[in-house]
């Protein structure tokens, strides 16, 4: 017979377990799922009608996909439209699918609790030798079903001139190190010095203004020299020296010269003077929007790019990223440039900076999108070998702003950094670029430059939210 004393102890144990285990678990779960600013059980919605993609209707049986014999597998990117179902463990552990064909294998991750239409990136595994692909899911269900395989012919980059528009130092590396390191006829144009943000070097410089000036100098040098790791000569690298975090202000106040947010100066040469390329002599104007557009027009007329790599405004939440692309689009229009293609990327996805999901080395697929209004003529999945991923790690590691705060030099600072890093990983707040950018591919939405003159298309490219 259970006495009242025993009942009391049982209740105490239950309350103790709930308080010390249940509440933390609930908090961690809420934190990990709060990184998705959308319903993870909603269907992704992409309209491929305007893209010229070739569609194949196939059967997925026991995770096995047999490719059509007529499939031309060379120089293309492939995405499989599937319907996935969630599992209980998939709300706790990151769901994934292992994609294999012959000796090739990659992993793609989904959101916690993901359900509905998703797109699996098959580009890395489709080869000319193997006719089947095996999908092995974990913590998510992919049942037998009719599926759609979409094939996008990649833009030929042979003998192409590529211009990368990097809003900040490191954006070119995060989005496209694999691309530019394989194509040496690339020009990297960084718009700002990247001096804003966290007061990273306060242990070194007690005066915050001096800290931000030094930070801008260091990051400007990063933008000019780190592309050397990918074989891009410093002659092809230029930093326009505009102030970090001010592009939207410049756009909204086009008649004004805009001061740096933390540097207490309007002098455009504060950081621009560190350029070493001969192209520095082409730069003109002050820290204002008309000067930004004018400089981009000059560079367009000098470089004559066939491909322009730049953020996709509707997919990237960072204001400098949005307005960097608005500036290059305005410059293209004013110069009546119609030939070539835009390769559009996102480094700060609007609805979740957890995207791309999962861990380093896995594949990046199409981001969550729930309208059919996203405009593109093609999708390019640029495959990166393991060796190329290792190179990209060193390129990012060389970027000072991606390194730990200088407080690591002190014992308490090291403990604080370690604790912060651990907490972010446990709570799902890990925005680490080494996780997000070191992947087996880089993803770009391709848009013909000619299409930006269509007002409806232009609006779809530049609206502020999905």
ChimeraX attribute file (.defattr): number of C-alpha atoms within 10 A of each C-alpha:
attribute: neighborCount
match mode: 1-to-1
recipient: residues
	/A:1	4
	/A:2	6
	/A:3	7
	/A:4	9
	/A:5	9
	/A:6	11
	/A:7	11
	/A:8	11
	/A:9	11
	/A:10	12
	/A:11	12
	/A:12	12
	/A:13	12
	/A:14	12
	/A:15	13
	/A:16	12
	/A:17	12
	/A:18	14
	/A:19	12
	/A:20	10
	/A:21	11
	/A:22	14
	/A:23	12
	/A:24	12
	/A:25	13
	/A:26	12
	/A:27	11
	/A:28	17
	/A:29	17
	/A:30	13
	/A:31	16
	/A:32	22
	/A:33	18
	/A:34	14
	/A:35	18
	/A:36	18
	/A:37	11
	/A:38	13
	/A:39	12
	/A:40	18
	/A:41	16
	/A:42	15
	/A:43	18
	/A:44	20
	/A:45	16
	/A:46	18
	/A:47	12
	/A:48	19
	/A:49	11
	/A:50	10
	/A:51	17
	/A:52	14
	/A:53	18
	/A:54	15
	/A:55	15
	/A:56	15
	/A:57	14
	/A:58	16
	/A:59	16
	/A:60	20
	/A:61	15
	/A:62	13
	/A:63	16
	/A:64	15
	/A:65	17
	/A:66	14
	/A:67	18
	/A:68	12
	/A:69	7
	/A:70	6
	/A:71	12
	/A:72	12
	/A:73	16
	/A:74	11
	/A:75	12
	/A:76	19
	/A:77	24
	/A:78	24
	/A:79	21
	/A:80	20
	/A:81	18
	/A:82	19
	/A:83	19
	/A:84	20
	/A:85	16
	/A:86	20
	/A:87	18
	/A:88	11
	/A:89	14
	/A:90	21
	/A:91	18
	/A:92	15
	/A:93	15
	/A:94	19
	/A:95	24
	/A:96	23
	/A:97	20
	/A:98	15
	/A:99	23
	/A:100	20
	/A:101	20
	/A:102	14
	/A:103	7
	/A:104	13
	/A:105	17
	/A:106	18
	/A:107	21
	/A:108	24
	/A:109	24
	/A:110	24
	/A:111	25
	/A:112	26
	/A:113	22
	/A:114	25
	/A:115	23
	/A:116	14
	/A:117	16
	/A:118	24
	/A:119	24
	/A:120	23
	/A:121	25
	/A:122	25
	/A:123	24
	/A:124	23
	/A:125	20
	/A:126	24
	/A:127	17
	/A:128	10
	/A:129	9
	/A:130	14
	/A:131	15
	/A:132	17
	/A:133	22
	/A:134	19
	/A:135	22
	/A:136	17
	/A:137	19
	/A:138	17
	/A:139	21
	/A:140	26
	/A:141	19
	/A:142	20
	/A:143	15
	/A:144	14
	/A:145	14
	/A:146	13
	/A:147	16
	/A:148	18
	/A:149	20
	/A:150	21
	/A:151	24
	/A:152	22
	/A:153	19
	/A:154	16
	/A:155	16
	/A:156	8
	/A:157	11
	/A:158	8
	/A:159	10
	/A:160	16
	/A:161	18
	/A:162	26
	/A:163	26
	/A:164	24
	/A:165	23
	/A:166	27
	/A:167	30
	/A:168	26
	/A:169	30
	/A:170	26
	/A:171	21
	/A:172	25
	/A:173	24
	/A:174	22
	/A:175	26
	/A:176	24
	/A:177	27
	/A:178	25
	/A:179	20
	/A:180	23
	/A:181	20
	/A:182	14
	/A:183	18
	/A:184	17
	/A:185	18
	/A:186	25
	/A:187	24
	/A:188	26
	/A:189	23
	/A:190	26
	/A:191	27
	/A:192	28
	/A:193	29
	/A:194	26
	/A:195	29
	/A:196	21
	/A:197	13
	/A:198	10
	/A:199	16
	/A:200	20
	/A:201	18
	/A:202	16
	/A:203	15
	/A:204	11
	/A:205	14
	/A:206	10
	/A:207	11
	/A:208	15
	/A:209	16
	/A:210	17
	/A:211	22
	/A:212	26
	/A:213	20
	/A:214	17
	/A:215	22
	/A:216	24
	/A:217	20
	/A:218	20
	/A:219	23
	/A:220	29
	/A:221	21
	/A:222	20
	/A:223	30
	/A:224	25
	/A:225	18
	/A:226	23
	/A:227	24
	/A:228	15
	/A:229	15
	/A:230	20
	/A:231	15
	/A:232	22
	/A:233	19
	/A:234	19
	/A:235	16
	/A:236	21
	/A:237	26
	/A:238	26
	/A:239	30
	/A:240	26
	/A:241	28
	/A:242	33
	/A:243	31
	/A:244	21
	/A:245	23
	/A:246	22
	/A:247	27
	/A:248	17
	/A:249	18
	/A:250	23
	/A:251	17
	/A:252	11
	/A:253	13
	/A:254	14
	/A:255	11
	/A:256	15
	/A:257	19
	/A:258	22
	/A:259	19
	/A:260	22
	/A:261	17
	/A:262	19
	/A:263	20
	/A:264	12
	/A:265	16
	/A:266	17
	/A:267	18
	/A:268	21
	/A:269	17
	/A:270	18
	/A:271	25
	/A:272	21
	/A:273	14
	/A:274	18
	/A:275	22
	/A:276	18
	/A:277	15
	/A:278	12
	/A:279	16
	/A:280	17
	/A:281	9
	/A:282	10
	/A:283	19
	/A:284	15
	/A:285	14
	/A:286	18
	/A:287	25
	/A:288	24
	/A:289	26
	/A:290	19
	/A:291	18
	/A:292	25
	/A:293	20
	/A:294	19
	/A:295	20
	/A:296	23
	/A:297	21
	/A:298	17
	/A:299	19
	/A:300	18
	/A:301	13
	/A:302	11
	/A:303	15
	/A:304	17
	/A:305	21
	/A:306	16
	/A:307	23
	/A:308	25
	/A:309	26
	/A:310	28
	/A:311	33
	/A:312	25
	/A:313	28
	/A:314	20
	/A:315	27
	/A:316	24
	/A:317	21
	/A:318	17
	/A:319	16
	/A:320	24
	/A:321	28
	/A:322	25
	/A:323	22
	/A:324	26
	/A:325	23
	/A:326	23
	/A:327	22
	/A:328	21
	/A:329	23
	/A:330	17
	/A:331	22
	/A:332	22
	/A:333	16
	/A:334	12
	/A:335	13
	/A:336	11
	/A:337	18
	/A:338	14
	/A:339	14
	/A:340	19
	/A:341	21
	/A:342	26
	/A:343	27
	/A:344	24
	/A:345	22
	/A:346	27
	/A:347	22
	/A:348	19
	/A:349	20
	/A:350	21
	/A:351	19
	/A:352	19
	/A:353	21
	/A:354	20
	/A:355	26
	/A:356	27
	/A:357	23
	/A:358	21
	/A:359	17
	/A:360	16
	/A:361	22
	/A:362	23
	/A:363	28
	/A:364	26
	/A:365	23
	/A:366	19
	/A:367	19
	/A:368	26
	/A:369	18
	/A:370	15
	/A:371	12
	/A:372	13
	/A:373	14
	/A:374	18
	/A:375	22
	/A:376	24
	/A:377	18
	/A:378	22
	/A:379	26
	/A:380	22
	/A:381	25
	/A:382	20
	/A:383	21
	/A:384	22
	/A:385	15
	/A:386	13
	/A:387	9
	/A:388	19
	/A:389	21
	/A:390	14
	/A:391	18
	/A:392	25
	/A:393	19
	/A:394	12
	/A:395	20
	/A:396	22
	/A:397	15
	/A:398	16
	/A:399	18
	/A:400	17
	/A:401	20
	/A:402	13
	/A:403	11
	/A:404	12
	/A:405	18
	/A:406	14
	/A:407	18
	/A:408	15
	/A:409	11
	/A:410	11
	/A:411	9
	/A:412	11
	/A:413	14
	/A:414	16
	/A:415	13
	/A:416	14
	/A:417	15
	/A:418	12
	/A:419	11
	/A:420	11
	/A:421	14
	/A:422	14
	/A:423	14
	/A:424	15
	/A:425	13
	/A:426	13
	/A:427	17
	/A:428	18
	/A:429	18
	/A:430	18
	/A:431	15
	/A:432	14
	/A:433	15
	/A:434	17
	/A:435	19
	/A:436	24
	/A:437	27
	/A:438	28
	/A:439	26
	/A:440	23
	/A:441	27
	/A:442	22
	/A:443	23
	/A:444	24
	/A:445	22
	/A:446	23
	/A:447	23
	/A:448	16
	/A:449	20
	/A:450	16
	/A:451	17
	/A:452	21
	/A:453	15
	/A:454	9
	/A:455	10
	/A:456	11
	/A:457	16
	/A:458	15
	/A:459	13
	/A:460	18
	/A:461	23
	/A:462	17
	/A:463	13
	/A:464	15
	/A:465	12
	/A:466	17
